[in-house]
Amino acid sequence: MNSGEFRRRGKEMVDFVADYLEGIEGRQVYPDVEPGYLRPLIPTSAPEEPDTFEDILNDVEKIIMPGAASPACTELETVMMDWLGKMLKLPEAFLAGQVGEGGGVIQGSASEATLMALLAARTKVVRRLQAASPGLTQGAIMEKLVAYSSDQAHSSVERAGLIGGVKLKVIPSDGKFAMRASALQEVLERDKAEGLIPFFLVATLGTTSCCSFDNLLEVGPICNEENMWLHIDAAYAGSSFICPEFRHLLNGVEFADSFNFNPHKWLLVNFDCSAMWVKKRTDLIGAFKLDPLYLKHSHQDSGLITDYRHWQLPLGRRFRSLKMWFVFRMYGVKGLQTYIRKHVRLAREFECLVRQDPRFEICAEVTLGLVCFRLKGSNKLNEDLLERINSAKKIHLVPCHLRDKFVLRFAICSRSVELTHVQQSWEHIRQLTTDLLRAQRD
């Protein structure tokens, strides 16, 4: 959708809302649809090719409006998470379907998803140990619980441990900044020997610093053997798994209890939209379910509906699945795959440009849309270069530390980015580098 069409469609949406408000007295106060009404009205998977905007808007009136905010909000979310799960080729256990034990929920961020998974895992292990030894108090168990992540994991994992009141230990990553079985096993054996209780592990697919991938096929079986909850955080990289050539990066997801990524990062869905799936929804619901009288309803024990208030931290929620529905239909699966592939191709182009300049080095394997690079030389030299780049305000780079190196990160992330933008950015960086090195000589 170009800017001209966006203006036109935007005005149409204002008219749609205005017409709704003008005719609101003619609409029902309370929907008369039955639970489960929505799923038969839409396809079981996302379209391969784009739909028209007119068709989507017509379906809003025909399919969504009869269900108003509820149950349409809930039921569309369940179906959209199944659509997205199928796009990723997630194992069937993670999908809600008609009778599945798993399912998906839209959280606000990957940080929320990690916290929810940790709290659910904490409740599950406490109940399991108390069932085996009724004399055990929750406090006695809590002080021995240990969660784990790679030393490359996002800071939100550490924050989840702080909020959850459990110890978090980091597993040293290997030469490619990935968590491996040998390092995990060593820490686990030491902790168990000290009487600690390993219960939760976060594996990262596409780390924030350099887009490295923990080895799921190695650490997954260990988590299953040790009865530890395995949560996968693929906040950025997860969008790429809709492309068959990148789906192997998710191999091992079958060992996980929960999986999360952010369509608002790289799948053209506006913030906030963080997709989280669980294998057993009862593990999540059982940790947070409360039913005050003012929230009770006639179908709550029927098994026909999903109460997402038991899947998340806040009680209220936005109709976030509606924007997923629009994006998936406006682009189609093929359009979204094309978008991802373009960004990966542009990142490879930037990598090639960097490698052609002997003053620079690539610092981590370029897998998706992120390139980690630096000037050969001291950290101070690279800090000075970054200062010049960001002060010029033509492009913006965010740095990271990889081991003891200060590293610059070039991320392809704009919907409208083209090869000319990448080339211009590199020429800008090269010129600033030349100026910096000349100033140092003088």
MARLOMAR-305069 format. One line per 5 residues: number of its first residue (from 1); for each residue x, y, z of C-alpha. Coordinates in nm, 3 decimals. Example, Ala and Ser with C-alpha at 12.3 -4.5 7.8 and 13.67 -1.06 7.14 Angstrom:
BEGIN
1 = 1.230,-0.450,0.780 ~ 1.367,-0.106,0.714
//
This chain:
BEGIN
1 = 0.000,0.000,0.000 ~ 0.160,0.326,-0.112 ~ 0.107,0.660,0.061 ~ -0.168,0.763,-0.180 ~ -0.373,0.451,-0.117
6 = -0.300,0.479,0.255 ~ -0.454,0.828,0.259 ~ -0.760,0.703,0.073 ~ -0.807,0.396,0.291 ~ -0.753,0.600,0.604
11 = -1.037,0.832,0.508 ~ -1.256,0.530,0.436 ~ -1.185,0.395,0.783 ~ -1.285,0.727,0.940 ~ -1.613,0.704,0.746
16 = -1.654,0.343,0.864 ~ -1.619,0.449,1.228 ~ -1.843,0.752,1.183 ~ -2.114,0.540,1.016 ~ -2.091,0.294,1.302
21 = -2.136,0.566,1.563 ~ -2.426,0.725,1.376 ~ -2.607,0.393,1.351 ~ -2.512,0.252,1.689 ~ -2.868,0.259,1.823
26 = -2.970,0.015,1.554 ~ -2.717,-0.244,1.666 ~ -2.760,-0.508,1.933 ~ -2.627,-0.427,2.278 ~ -2.520,-0.786,2.338
31 = -2.411,-1.037,2.070 ~ -2.634,-1.338,2.014 ~ -2.370,-1.561,1.852 ~ -2.274,-1.889,2.014 ~ -1.921,-1.972,2.136
36 = -1.711,-2.101,1.846 ~ -1.914,-1.910,1.587 ~ -1.615,-1.746,1.419 ~ -1.382,-2.033,1.327 ~ -1.612,-2.188,1.062
41 = -1.650,-1.848,0.893 ~ -1.285,-1.802,0.796 ~ -1.022,-2.027,0.634 ~ -0.813,-2.259,0.847 ~ -0.486,-2.102,0.732
46 = -0.352,-1.772,0.602 ~ -0.391,-1.701,0.227 ~ -0.087,-1.753,0.009 ~ -0.177,-1.455,-0.212 ~ -0.304,-1.112,-0.099
51 = -0.674,-1.039,-0.052 ~ -0.824,-0.703,-0.144 ~ -0.882,-0.433,0.115 ~ -1.252,-0.425,0.017 ~ -1.292,-0.796,0.090
56 = -1.126,-0.761,0.429 ~ -1.339,-0.463,0.528 ~ -1.655,-0.642,0.414 ~ -1.557,-0.936,0.633 ~ -1.519,-0.705,0.932
61 = -1.887,-0.619,0.903 ~ -1.998,-0.970,0.818 ~ -1.778,-1.176,1.056 ~ -1.642,-0.952,1.331 ~ -1.924,-0.710,1.408
66 = -2.187,-0.977,1.493 ~ -1.950,-1.090,1.769 ~ -1.868,-0.734,1.880 ~ -1.568,-0.706,2.114 ~ -1.645,-1.044,2.266
71 = -1.639,-1.326,2.164 ~ -1.495,-1.199,1.832 ~ -1.183,-1.055,1.998 ~ -1.101,-1.385,2.166 ~ -1.197,-1.617,1.884
76 = -1.013,-1.426,1.612 ~ -0.699,-1.428,1.829 ~ -0.716,-1.804,1.870 ~ -0.754,-1.856,1.495 ~ -0.486,-1.600,1.403
81 = -0.238,-1.769,1.636 ~ -0.318,-2.098,1.466 ~ -0.268,-1.930,1.126 ~ 0.069,-1.796,1.233 ~ 0.168,-2.125,1.395
86 = 0.098,-2.304,1.067 ~ 0.301,-2.045,0.877 ~ 0.593,-2.134,1.106 ~ 0.518,-2.507,1.077 ~ 0.500,-2.536,1.456
91 = 0.430,-2.885,1.589 ~ 0.058,-2.959,1.615 ~ 0.085,-2.965,1.995 ~ 0.124,-2.586,2.000 ~ -0.197,-2.518,1.805
96 = -0.541,-2.479,1.958 ~ -0.736,-2.624,1.666 ~ -1.074,-2.756,1.769 ~ -0.965,-2.980,2.056 ~ -0.592,-2.915,2.109
101 = -0.432,-2.888,2.452 ~ -0.201,-2.606,2.344 ~ -0.262,-2.273,2.180 ~ -0.141,-1.921,2.128 ~ -0.192,-1.584,2.292
106 = -0.082,-1.233,2.194 ~ 0.129,-1.075,2.468 ~ 0.247,-0.716,2.469 ~ 0.618,-0.801,2.442 ~ 0.866,-1.087,2.453
111 = 0.955,-0.970,2.804 ~ 0.598,-1.041,2.917 ~ 0.604,-1.381,2.749 ~ 0.927,-1.480,2.925 ~ 0.788,-1.369,3.262
116 = 0.461,-1.557,3.209 ~ 0.649,-1.873,3.115 ~ 0.879,-1.845,3.417 ~ 0.590,-1.788,3.659 ~ 0.394,-2.079,3.512
121 = 0.702,-2.303,3.536 ~ 0.757,-2.192,3.896 ~ 0.400,-2.277,3.995 ~ 0.419,-2.612,3.818 ~ 0.739,-2.725,3.991
126 = 0.623,-2.605,4.334 ~ 0.298,-2.801,4.304 ~ 0.477,-3.109,4.175 ~ 0.728,-3.113,4.462 ~ 0.463,-3.041,4.724
131 = 0.249,-3.326,4.589 ~ 0.547,-3.560,4.628 ~ 0.642,-3.422,4.973 ~ 0.338,-3.256,5.139 ~ 0.552,-3.118,5.422
136 = 0.753,-2.895,5.188 ~ 0.668,-2.526,5.210 ~ 0.666,-2.299,4.907 ~ 0.942,-2.090,5.064 ~ 1.168,-2.392,5.111
141 = 1.127,-2.480,4.743 ~ 1.160,-2.125,4.613 ~ 1.499,-2.066,4.773 ~ 1.640,-2.363,4.579 ~ 1.488,-2.294,4.237
146 = 1.727,-2.198,3.957 ~ 1.652,-2.066,3.610 ~ 1.907,-2.057,3.327 ~ 1.987,-1.871,3.007 ~ 2.283,-1.811,2.779
151 = 2.521,-1.525,2.854 ~ 2.387,-1.375,2.529 ~ 2.021,-1.371,2.640 ~ 1.825,-1.047,2.657 ~ 1.824,-0.857,2.987
156 = 1.449,-0.920,3.017 ~ 1.530,-1.279,3.115 ~ 1.729,-1.159,3.415 ~ 1.445,-0.920,3.496 ~ 1.193,-1.206,3.488
161 = 1.407,-1.390,3.743 ~ 1.409,-1.085,3.968 ~ 1.031,-1.045,3.948 ~ 0.977,-1.418,3.992 ~ 1.203,-1.428,4.295
166 = 1.429,-1.706,4.166 ~ 1.801,-1.738,4.100 ~ 1.910,-1.697,3.739 ~ 2.239,-1.844,3.620 ~ 2.401,-1.779,3.283
171 = 2.550,-2.054,3.069 ~ 2.873,-1.957,2.888 ~ 2.821,-1.951,2.511 ~ 3.058,-2.106,2.257 ~ 3.272,-1.942,1.988
176 = 2.960,-1.867,1.781 ~ 2.783,-1.715,2.085 ~ 2.548,-2.013,2.119 ~ 2.446,-2.218,2.422 ~ 2.559,-2.580,2.390
181 = 2.478,-2.900,2.576 ~ 2.820,-2.950,2.735 ~ 2.822,-2.611,2.907 ~ 2.461,-2.651,3.025 ~ 2.519,-3.001,3.157
186 = 2.824,-2.892,3.355 ~ 2.634,-2.616,3.535 ~ 2.331,-2.839,3.600 ~ 2.536,-3.116,3.755 ~ 2.712,-2.871,3.984
191 = 2.387,-2.708,4.094 ~ 2.212,-3.038,4.159 ~ 2.507,-3.155,4.368 ~ 2.457,-2.842,4.581 ~ 2.091,-2.929,4.640
196 = 1.950,-2.670,4.400 ~ 1.646,-2.734,4.178 ~ 1.685,-2.652,3.806 ~ 1.336,-2.574,3.674 ~ 1.345,-2.329,3.381
201 = 1.563,-2.249,3.081 ~ 1.536,-1.978,2.816 ~ 1.689,-2.064,2.481 ~ 1.736,-1.768,2.247 ~ 1.699,-1.793,1.872
206 = 1.845,-1.473,1.728 ~ 2.015,-1.300,2.020 ~ 1.989,-0.923,2.054 ~ 2.363,-0.862,2.030 ~ 2.455,-1.061,1.721
211 = 2.159,-1.280,1.616 ~ 2.322,-1.603,1.732 ~ 2.119,-1.920,1.788 ~ 2.128,-2.146,2.093 ~ 2.148,-2.513,1.997
216 = 1.795,-2.638,2.058 ~ 1.864,-2.988,1.937 ~ 2.128,-3.022,2.211 ~ 1.974,-2.836,2.506 ~ 1.614,-2.939,2.438
221 = 1.653,-3.308,2.528 ~ 1.843,-3.212,2.846 ~ 1.552,-2.994,2.958 ~ 1.308,-3.278,2.896 ~ 1.525,-3.526,3.087
226 = 1.566,-3.288,3.381 ~ 1.194,-3.199,3.387 ~ 1.279,-2.833,3.323 ~ 1.045,-2.594,3.143 ~ 1.204,-2.489,2.812
231 = 1.099,-2.146,2.683 ~ 1.219,-2.026,2.343 ~ 1.267,-1.653,2.287 ~ 1.287,-1.577,1.915 ~ 1.169,-1.217,1.945
236 = 1.339,-1.089,1.629 ~ 1.436,-1.398,1.431 ~ 1.104,-1.580,1.463 ~ 0.945,-1.393,1.172 ~ 1.199,-1.544,0.932
241 = 1.083,-1.897,1.012 ~ 0.787,-1.849,0.775 ~ 1.044,-1.894,0.495 ~ 1.128,-2.261,0.428 ~ 1.499,-2.181,0.390
246 = 1.512,-2.044,0.746 ~ 1.275,-2.291,0.915 ~ 1.567,-2.517,1.015 ~ 1.668,-2.250,1.265 ~ 1.362,-2.356,1.466
251 = 1.447,-2.728,1.464 ~ 1.417,-2.855,1.821 ~ 1.108,-2.650,1.904 ~ 0.936,-2.983,1.969 ~ 1.127,-3.004,2.300
256 = 0.989,-2.669,2.420 ~ 0.702,-2.597,2.657 ~ 0.654,-2.242,2.528 ~ 0.769,-2.041,2.228 ~ 0.754,-1.668,2.155
261 = 0.842,-1.417,1.886 ~ 0.739,-1.061,1.797 ~ 0.546,-1.005,1.472 ~ 0.577,-0.635,1.560 ~ 0.952,-0.659,1.502
266 = 0.976,-0.801,1.152 ~ 0.638,-0.916,1.023 ~ 0.480,-0.577,0.945 ~ 0.235,-0.585,1.237 ~ 0.234,-0.265,1.439
271 = 0.348,-0.266,1.803 ~ 0.238,-0.427,2.028 ~ 0.203,-0.784,1.911 ~ 0.411,-1.062,2.068 ~ 0.304,-1.414,1.973
276 = 0.335,-1.681,2.244 ~ 0.240,-2.047,2.220 ~ 0.226,-2.315,2.490 ~ 0.203,-2.691,2.455 ~ -0.031,-2.730,2.751
281 = -0.254,-2.433,2.817 ~ -0.346,-2.579,3.158 ~ 0.011,-2.512,3.276 ~ -0.039,-2.142,3.206 ~ -0.402,-2.111,3.314
286 = -0.344,-2.311,3.632 ~ -0.087,-2.060,3.753 ~ -0.303,-1.747,3.719 ~ -0.670,-1.844,3.726 ~ -0.898,-1.639,3.951
291 = -1.275,-1.609,3.907 ~ -1.435,-1.320,4.096 ~ -1.812,-1.294,4.061 ~ -1.798,-0.986,3.835 ~ -1.597,-1.178,3.576
296 = -1.803,-1.497,3.575 ~ -2.005,-1.586,3.265 ~ -2.240,-1.860,3.156 ~ -1.993,-2.049,2.935 ~ -1.682,-2.036,3.154
301 = -1.688,-2.403,3.251 ~ -1.819,-2.534,2.921 ~ -1.478,-2.579,2.759 ~ -1.611,-2.394,2.453 ~ -1.426,-2.067,2.503
306 = -1.081,-1.937,2.587 ~ -1.041,-1.688,2.872 ~ -0.723,-1.502,2.779 ~ -0.726,-1.314,3.110 ~ -0.577,-1.635,3.256
311 = -0.294,-1.630,3.000 ~ -0.148,-1.286,3.069 ~ -0.055,-1.029,3.334 ~ -0.319,-0.760,3.272 ~ -0.691,-0.828,3.285
316 = -0.789,-0.596,3.001 ~ -0.663,-0.643,2.649 ~ -0.673,-0.484,2.306 ~ -0.812,-0.637,1.987 ~ -0.460,-0.709,1.863
321 = -0.552,-1.003,1.642 ~ -0.745,-0.771,1.410 ~ -0.423,-0.610,1.283 ~ -0.271,-0.957,1.233 ~ -0.576,-1.052,1.026
326 = -0.538,-0.742,0.808 ~ -0.162,-0.785,0.756 ~ -0.176,-1.158,0.679 ~ -0.454,-1.101,0.427 ~ -0.316,-0.781,0.271
331 = 0.024,-0.940,0.203 ~ -0.049,-1.311,0.188 ~ 0.212,-1.560,0.304 ~ 0.412,-1.514,-0.018 ~ 0.422,-1.138,0.025
336 = 0.550,-1.167,0.380 ~ 0.815,-1.420,0.272 ~ 0.927,-1.181,-0.003 ~ 0.961,-0.902,0.254 ~ 1.180,-1.115,0.485
341 = 1.397,-1.238,0.199 ~ 1.456,-0.885,0.075 ~ 1.588,-0.775,0.414 ~ 1.817,-1.077,0.440 ~ 1.950,-1.010,0.090
346 = 2.021,-0.646,0.176 ~ 2.207,-0.749,0.491 ~ 2.425,-0.978,0.281 ~ 2.492,-0.689,0.043 ~ 2.609,-0.475,0.335
351 = 2.827,-0.761,0.461 ~ 2.993,-0.784,0.118 ~ 3.064,-0.411,0.119 ~ 3.223,-0.432,0.464 ~ 3.443,-0.726,0.364
356 = 3.576,-0.532,0.065 ~ 3.726,-0.267,0.294 ~ 4.039,-0.406,0.468 ~ 4.000,-0.155,0.751 ~ 3.695,-0.344,0.881
361 = 3.609,-0.691,1.009 ~ 3.285,-0.891,1.041 ~ 3.240,-1.003,1.401 ~ 2.961,-1.264,1.386 ~ 2.799,-1.487,1.127
366 = 2.540,-1.299,0.922 ~ 2.230,-1.517,0.923 ~ 1.935,-1.280,0.883 ~ 1.907,-0.900,0.871 ~ 2.179,-0.799,1.120
371 = 2.545,-0.732,1.043 ~ 2.795,-0.698,1.330 ~ 3.114,-0.523,1.221 ~ 3.391,-0.300,1.352 ~ 3.705,-0.114,1.258
376 = 4.015,-0.321,1.314 ~ 4.169,-0.160,1.616 ~ 4.085,-0.055,1.968 ~ 3.744,-0.031,2.130 ~ 3.805,0.341,2.173
381 = 3.849,0.378,1.797 ~ 3.513,0.210,1.735 ~ 3.344,0.414,2.007 ~ 3.468,0.729,1.836 ~ 3.342,0.607,1.500
386 = 2.998,0.531,1.643 ~ 2.987,0.877,1.798 ~ 3.055,1.034,1.458 ~ 2.796,0.816,1.284 ~ 2.516,0.887,1.526
391 = 2.605,1.255,1.566 ~ 2.576,1.304,1.190 ~ 2.212,1.185,1.219 ~ 2.192,1.036,0.872 ~ 2.175,0.679,1.001
396 = 2.158,0.536,1.350 ~ 2.353,0.236,1.479 ~ 2.325,0.061,1.815 ~ 2.642,-0.108,1.948 ~ 2.702,-0.421,2.151
401 = 2.985,-0.598,2.327 ~ 3.090,-0.939,2.194 ~ 3.327,-1.077,2.453 ~ 3.578,-0.793,2.495 ~ 3.509,-0.620,2.162
406 = 3.300,-0.307,2.111 ~ 3.097,-0.386,1.798 ~ 2.876,-0.183,1.563 ~ 2.545,-0.330,1.448 ~ 2.383,-0.254,1.110
411 = 2.019,-0.370,1.115 ~ 1.792,-0.383,0.810 ~ 1.455,-0.298,0.963 ~ 1.258,-0.044,0.759 ~ 0.964,-0.152,0.546
416 = 1.074,0.080,0.264 ~ 1.451,0.015,0.266 ~ 1.617,-0.039,-0.071 ~ 1.966,-0.130,-0.193 ~ 2.044,0.238,-0.259
421 = 1.987,0.312,0.112 ~ 2.231,0.038,0.210 ~ 2.492,0.162,-0.036 ~ 2.452,0.522,0.076 ~ 2.482,0.417,0.439
426 = 2.804,0.232,0.371 ~ 2.955,0.523,0.179 ~ 2.861,0.749,0.470 ~ 3.031,0.513,0.717 ~ 3.341,0.486,0.498
431 = 3.375,0.862,0.468 ~ 3.337,0.916,0.841 ~ 3.595,0.643,0.898 ~ 3.840,0.816,0.664 ~ 3.784,1.146,0.843
436 = 3.835,0.982,1.183 ~ 4.159,0.809,1.087 ~ 4.292,1.127,0.924 ~ 4.211,1.327,1.238 ~ 4.397,1.073,1.451
441 = 4.705,1.097,1.229 ~ 4.700,1.474,1.241
//
